[in-house]
Amino acid sequence: MTRYPSVLLAAALLATPACKGKPAQAEGDKPAAGDGAGLAGGSSLALPVAGEAVRRGDLVLTIATTGQVRSEAVAALKGETNGTVEEVLVRPGVQVKRGDPIVRLDTRPFDLAVREAEAALAEANIRFQGNLASDSILLGPGQEGDRRKNALALSGVPAAEVRLEKAKLDRERATITAPFDGMVDKVSISAGERLSPGQDVATVVDVTHLRVEAQVLEHDLPYVRPGGEALVSTPATQGAPVRGRITAVLPLVDSTTRAGRVVVSVAPTRALALQPGMYADLRLEATRLPNRVIVPARAVIERDGRPLVFVVKGGRAQWVYILPGRSNGSETEVLPDSATGQIPVAVGDTVLTEGHLTLTHDAPVRVLSAKERAEP
């Protein structure tokens, strides 16, 4: 029993060198700035935000209104001759090019009519030659022109030529073609039907060249000019308005609504998000303020009743008090400070437009790229 304490003491002495191999870290020590764990912890505190650059340019003041998208060309194709539908070559939703066949009629009756007209013309030419020969005996020299004219009229050649042209035209009309590039909206006939002149066949719509007819109140009409810019928004544009151009301010004002009409055209490449018949929200250029320092309107917020924007500097959001000027709803001009005469933001600065409503001054932030913002 008396040997147990000495055995325990020896075990403790043998364990002591192992404990000295790694000295304990002092309580006040912190990871160095280059330590990977420290960077990860700092990055996790940076709040993801969205920002846009301050720019210098023209501030376009606009008039808000609504309108309807229309196609520059809508063709309701109709039958131009009698015949039996042999083949319908399109269906609704199909893209067609100008001249593409849409409906073909049975061409046999038209071929027979052309052959009959050709035979009648040949007979008339024979009569013409006979009349010309007989008249040459009765009429004297110098009357050849009159002799030929009379023989031609009596033979019936002119009328036969007209009948042949008409028969050929009817044969051409047996194939109904697309009048322009577009999309088939409706097909109103099927194979085997008897087609008569004036009967509906199909509707073709030009979905590339579009215009928007907007209603503008009469007191705003004097500010709208042809050539001005227009922003067209629909649910299909998904927050990215289509840019257009004011092409006409129509002269008549509706006596009931007290509104006039303004026509806006959009470039063919810009019209993909628009479809004829859609209702659209528009912002029409009314006044252009040139050479202004401009920030997105969403970037301007208030703290303690004073307008400011958050400017990203060194990965931190620093608020900067500004004196906002006029705004068109999407952009706002920044005026010089009344005390210093300087504009407190510089062209190219990144100002926050999303995630900044509850930020504090000098908060660490990470500006998301456009690709990151687009990800769900």
C-alpha positions in Angstrom: 0.0 0.0 0.0 2.9 2.4 0.7 4.3 2.0 -2.8 1.3 3.4 -4.7 2.1 7.1 -4.1 5.6 6.7 -5.5 4.3 5.0 -8.6 1.8 7.8 -9.3 4.6 10.4 -8.8 6.8 8.7 -11.4 4.0 8.6 -14.0 3.4 12.3 -13.5 7.1 13.1 -14.0 7.2 11.0 -17.2 4.2 12.9 -18.7 5.6 16.4 -18.0 8.0 16.7 -21.1 5.1 15.9 -23.5 3.1 18.9 -22.2 5.9 21.3 -22.8 6.0 20.5 -26.6 3.1 23.0 -27.4 2.9 26.1 -25.3 -0.6 27.5 -24.7 -1.8 30.5 -26.7 -1.9 33.7 -24.7 -5.5 35.0 -24.1 -4.8 38.2 -25.9 -3.4 36.7 -29.1 -5.6 37.1 -32.4 -5.2 35.5 -35.8 -2.9 37.5 -38.1 -4.5 39.5 -41.0 -3.3 36.9 -43.4 -4.8 34.0 -41.5 -7.4 32.1 -43.7 -9.9 31.7 -40.9 -9.8 35.4 -40.2 -10.6 36.2 -43.8 -13.4 33.8 -44.0 -15.0 35.3 -40.9 -14.7 38.8 -42.3 -16.1 37.9 -45.7 -19.1 36.3 -44.0 -20.0 39.7 -42.5 -20.0 41.5 -45.8 -23.6 42.0 -46.8 -24.5 41.2 -50.5 -25.9 44.4 -52.2 -26.5 45.6 -55.7 -25.1 48.8 -57.1 -24.8 51.0 -60.2 -22.3 53.6 -61.4 -22.9 57.3 -61.2 -22.9 58.7 -64.8 -22.9 62.0 -66.6 -25.4 62.5 -69.4 -28.8 63.8 -70.3 -31.6 63.5 -67.9 -34.8 62.8 -69.8 -38.0 64.0 -68.0 -40.9 61.9 -69.1 -44.7 61.7 -69.3 -46.2 58.4 -68.0 -49.1 57.0 -70.0 -50.5 53.7 -71.4 -50.9 52.4 -74.9 -51.5 49.3 -77.0 -49.0 47.4 -79.1 -50.0 47.0 -82.8 -48.4 45.5 -85.8 -47.4 47.6 -88.8 -49.0 45.0 -91.1 -51.9 42.6 -90.6 -53.3 40.9 -93.7 -56.6 39.1 -93.8 -56.2 36.9 -96.9 -59.3 36.2 -98.9 -60.1 34.2 -101.9 -59.9 36.0 -105.3 -61.4 33.3 -107.5 -63.7 30.3 -107.5 -62.1 26.9 -106.9 -61.7 23.8 -104.7 -59.1 23.8 -102.0 -56.5 21.1 -102.8 -54.0 21.8 -100.0 -53.5 24.0 -96.9 -49.8 24.4 -96.4 -49.7 26.3 -93.1 -51.1 26.2 -89.6 -51.5 28.9 -86.9 -48.2 29.9 -85.4 -46.0 29.1 -88.4 -43.5 31.7 -89.6 -43.8 32.5 -93.3 -41.7 34.5 -95.7 -43.1 36.8 -98.4 -44.2 34.7 -101.3 -44.5 31.4 -99.4 -47.6 29.5 -100.5 -50.4 29.2 -97.9 -53.3 27.6 -99.8 -53.4 25.9 -103.2 -56.6 25.3 -105.2 -57.1 22.5 -107.7 -55.4 23.9 -110.8 -57.0 21.7 -113.5 -59.9 24.0 -114.2 -57.5 26.9 -114.5 -55.2 25.1 -116.8 -58.1 24.2 -119.1 -59.3 27.9 -119.1 -55.8 29.0 -120.2 -55.7 26.4 -123.0 -59.1 27.4 -124.2 -58.1 31.1 -124.2 -54.9 30.2 -126.1 -57.0 28.4 -128.8 -59.3 31.3 -129.1 -56.4 33.6 -129.6 -55.0 31.4 -132.3 -58.3 31.4 -134.2 -58.4 35.2 -133.9 -54.9 35.5 -135.4 -56.0 33.4 -138.4 -59.0 35.7 -138.9 -56.7 38.7 -138.6 -54.5 37.4 -141.4 -57.5 36.7 -143.6 -59.0 40.1 -143.1 -55.6 41.8 -143.7 -55.3 40.0 -147.0 -58.8 40.8 -148.2 -58.6 44.5 -147.2 -55.3 44.9 -149.2 -57.3 44.5 -152.4 -59.9 47.2 -151.5 -57.7 49.9 -150.0 -55.1 51.9 -152.0 -51.5 52.8 -151.2 -50.8 54.8 -148.0 -53.7 53.2 -146.1 -51.7 50.2 -144.7 -52.0 51.5 -141.1 -55.8 51.9 -141.3 -56.1 48.5 -143.1 -54.1 46.8 -140.3 -56.1 48.4 -137.5 -59.4 47.5 -139.0 -58.4 43.9 -139.7 -57.2 43.5 -136.1 -60.4 44.8 -134.6 -62.6 42.7 -136.8 -60.6 39.5 -136.1 -61.2 39.7 -132.3 -57.5 39.4 -131.4 -57.5 42.1 -128.7 -60.4 40.5 -126.9 -58.8 37.1 -127.1 -55.6 38.4 -125.7 -57.5 39.9 -122.7 -59.3 36.6 -122.1 -55.9 34.7 -122.1 -54.4 37.2 -119.6 -57.4 36.8 -117.3 -57.2 33.0 -117.5 -53.5 33.1 -116.6 -54.2 35.6 -113.7 -56.9 33.2 -112.3 -54.4 30.4 -112.5 -51.9 32.4 -110.5 -54.5 33.2 -107.9 -55.1 29.5 -107.4 -52.1 29.7 -105.1 -52.6 32.1 -102.2 -49.2 33.4 -100.9 -48.0 35.4 -97.9 -47.8 39.1 -98.7 -44.9 39.8 -96.3 -42.7 38.1 -93.7 -44.7 37.3 -90.6 -46.6 34.7 -88.6 -49.8 32.9 -89.4 -52.4 33.9 -86.8 -55.5 32.1 -88.1 -56.4 29.6 -90.9 -60.1 29.8 -91.9 -60.3 27.1 -94.5 -59.5 23.4 -95.0 -58.7 21.0 -97.8 -61.8 20.0 -99.9 -63.8 23.2 -99.3 -65.2 25.2 -102.1 -63.6 28.7 -102.1 -65.4 31.7 -103.5 -64.1 35.3 -104.0 -64.1 37.3 -100.8 -64.1 34.3 -98.5 -61.7 34.3 -95.6 -58.6 32.1 -96.0 -55.9 33.1 -93.4 -54.5 35.9 -91.4 -50.8 36.8 -91.4 -49.3 39.2 -88.9 -46.0 41.0 -89.0 -44.6 40.4 -85.5 -41.3 42.2 -86.1 -42.3 45.7 -87.1 -44.4 47.0 -84.2 -45.7 50.3 -83.0 -47.4 51.4 -79.8 -50.3 53.8 -79.9 -50.4 55.8 -76.6 -53.0 58.0 -75.1 -51.6 61.4 -74.0 -53.7 64.0 -72.1 -54.3 67.2 -74.0 -52.3 69.3 -71.5 -49.2 67.1 -72.0 -49.4 67.0 -75.8 -47.4 70.2 -76.3 -44.4 68.7 -74.5 -44.2 65.6 -76.7 -42.2 65.8 -79.9 -41.6 63.4 -82.8 -38.1 62.0 -82.5 -38.2 61.8 -78.7 -37.3 58.7 -76.8 -39.9 56.3 -75.3 -39.6 53.5 -72.8 -42.2 50.7 -73.3 -42.9 48.2 -70.4 -45.1 45.2 -70.3 -45.1 42.1 -68.0 -43.2 40.3 -70.8 -40.3 42.8 -70.6 -39.6 41.6 -67.0 -38.4 45.0 -65.7 -36.2 45.8 -68.8 -38.2 48.4 -70.8 -37.9 48.4 -74.6 -36.6 51.6 -76.0 -38.6 53.2 -78.8 -38.9 56.4 -80.7 -41.8 58.8 -81.0 -42.7 58.9 -84.7 -45.9 60.9 -84.8 -48.2 63.0 -82.7 -51.6 62.6 -84.3 -53.8 65.7 -84.8 -57.2 64.7 -83.4 -58.0 64.8 -79.7 -60.8 62.6 -78.3 -63.6 64.9 -77.1 -64.6 62.4 -74.4 -61.3 61.4 -72.9 -59.5 64.7 -73.7 -56.5 62.8 -74.9 -54.6 62.7 -78.1 -52.7 59.8 -79.7 -48.9 59.4 -80.0 -47.3 56.7 -82.1 -44.1 55.1 -80.9 -42.1 52.7 -83.0 -39.6 50.1 -81.8 -36.7 48.7 -83.6 -37.2 45.2 -85.0 -34.5 43.7 -82.8 -36.2 45.3 -79.7 -39.7 44.1 -80.5 -39.2 40.4 -79.4 -40.7 41.0 -75.9 -43.8 42.7 -77.4 -46.8 41.1 -79.1 -49.6 42.8 -81.0 -52.5 43.5 -78.8 -50.6 43.8 -75.6 -51.2 46.8 -73.3 -48.1 48.7 -72.3 -46.9 51.3 -69.9 -44.9 54.1 -71.5 -42.7 56.9 -70.5 -42.5 59.5 -73.2 -39.7 62.1 -73.5 -40.9 65.6 -72.6 -37.8 67.6 -71.6 -34.1 66.8 -71.9 -31.7 68.2 -69.3 -28.2 68.0 -70.8 -24.9 67.2 -69.1 -26.1 66.2 -65.6 -24.6 64.0 -62.9 -27.1 61.2 -62.5 -27.7 58.5 -60.0 -30.4 55.8 -60.0 -33.6 57.0 -58.3 -33.6 53.8 -56.2 -30.2 54.8 -54.7 -31.6 57.9 -53.0 -32.9 57.4 -49.4 -33.5 59.6 -46.4 -31.9 59.5 -42.9 -33.1 62.1 -40.4 -34.9 63.9 -43.1 -31.9 64.3 -45.3 -31.4 62.6 -48.7 -28.3 60.5 -49.1 -26.8 57.7 -51.2 -24.5 54.9 -50.1 -21.1 55.0 -52.0 -19.0 51.8 -52.0 -15.3 52.6 -51.0 -12.9 49.9 -50.1 -15.6 47.3 -49.6 -17.6 49.5 -47.3 -20.8 51.4 -47.7 -20.4 55.1 -46.8 -23.3 57.4 -46.8 -22.9 60.6 -48.6 -25.5 63.4 -48.3 -26.6 64.8 -51.6 -28.9 67.6 -52.9 -31.2 65.8 -55.4 -32.6 67.7 -58.4 -35.2 66.7 -60.9 -36.1 63.0 -61.4 -37.9 61.0 -64.1 -38.8 58.2 -61.7 -35.9 56.0 -62.7 -33.0 58.5 -62.5 -32.3 61.5 -60.4 -29.8 64.4 -61.0 -27.4 65.4 -58.2 -26.9 69.2 -57.7 -23.9 70.9 -56.3 -23.8 71.4 -52.5 -25.1 74.8 -51.5 -22.2 75.4 -49.2 -19.2 74.1 -51.1 -20.5 74.3 -54.7 -19.2 70.8 -55.3 -21.1 67.7 -56.3 -20.4 65.1 -53.5 -20.4 62.0 -55.8 -18.1 61.5 -58.7 -18.8 60.0 -62.1 -17.9 56.3 -61.9 -18.7 55.9 -58.2 -20.8 52.8 -57.3 -23.9 53.7 -55.4 -26.1 51.1 -53.9 -29.6 50.4 -55.3 -30.6 47.2 -53.4 -29.9 46.0 -49.9 -29.1 49.4 -48.6 -32.2 50.5 -46.8 -31.1 49.3 -43.4 -27.4 49.7 -43.7 -25.3 51.7 -41.3 -22.4 54.0 -42.3 -19.2 52.2 -43.1 -20.9 48.7 -43.1 -18.9 46.0 -45.0 -20.6 45.1 -48.2 -20.1 42.9 -51.3 -21.5 44.2 -54.6 -23.1 41.4 -56.5 -22.3 41.0 -60.2 -25.0 41.1 -62.8 -24.7 37.3 -63.2 -25.2 36.8 -59.4 -28.2 39.0 -59.4 -29.8 37.1 -62.2 -29.4 33.7 -60.5 -32.6 32.5 -58.6 
